[in-house]
Structures are given as structure tokens and as C-alpha cells.
Amino acid sequence: MKEWDIIFADKTGKLTTLLYCSDEQPTQEEAARFIRAQLLPVVNELDLNDFQDRSVEPTARELKDHSSITITEILEHQKP
């Protein structure tokens, strides 16, 4: 299994990296769901049916609109 660095900026512009394990590179939506589960566990339990099937990448959009979190890059993790 490969490791991926999901790099995102919060509302202050501070860049943060979370490590994601998957055989394939995650999509923006998969990365957004992972970030939401890690940083906003209560919000993660909410139903996004309002946005699903009406919006491309509803979780990524919700993170950006409501939490000011923007995914900047998804890179394969480089071990030192």
C-alpha cells in the first residue's frame, strides 16, 4: 500500500499535511472526506445528501465554503 501526502491550507493560510494510505492516489473528494473525518469528526457525521449528485466533489466544496479548508496538493509520500 502506498502513502500519500494530502496538503491543505486552513483559513489562516497555514499549510498542513496529513498522511493517507491507499493503493491509488486519492481524488480531491476522497481527500476531502479524509480531512473532514480527521479534523471535523462531528461534521463528518452530517448528511450531505443536499449536495450529493448536485455538485461535483460535494465534500471538498463543503470544506472550502464552511471551514475555509482548501486542498492544495496530493503527492506520493517520500520516505526520508
N, C-alpha and C positions, 0 to 999 in steps of 0.2 A: 504494500500500500504506500502511496506517495503522500508527502506532506506539502501543503500549500500555505503560503503566507497571504492572508487577507488583510490588506492595508486600507484603512479608512480614516476619514477626518471627522472629528466631532464639531460641535457648534463653535468652539473656540479656534478651530483650525488645527488642533493638535492631532498629529498622525499616531495611530495605534495599529499594532499588528496582532492578529490572532492566528493561531496555527490550526489548520483544518486538515483532517486525514481523509483521503479518498483516492481511488484508483485513477479517476479522471479529474481534470481541472473543473472546479465548481463554476456554475453560471453566476451571474450577478444576483439572480433571485435566490439560489441556494446559499450564496454567501450572505445575503441579507437575512435570510431565515436563521442562519448560524449566529450572526452578530446579535440579532434580536433575542435569541434564546440565551446567549451568554450575558448580555448587558441589561436586557429588559424582560426578565422572566415572567413578570405579571402580565405585561403587554403581550407576550408570546402566547398566552392562553386565550386572548381575544379572537373572535371570529372575524376573518377578513372577507366574508362572503360578499360584502358590499363591493369590494374592489376586484375580487377574483372573476376572471372571464370578461371583465370590462376594461381592464387595464393591463398593459404589459408590465411584468415584474411588479405586482402589487406590494410585495413586502419591501422591496427596495424603495419604491415610491413613498410608502408609509414611513419608513425610517427617515427619509430625506425631509418629507413635509412636516412630520410631527416631532422628530427627535434631532433634526439637523445633522444626521449622520450620512456621509457620502462615501461610498466605496471608491477608492482611487485606483487600486491595482489588485490583481490576483496573480501571484507569482509562485513558481515552484520553489519550495524551501531549499535553501543552500546550507548544507551542514558544514560547520567550520572545520 
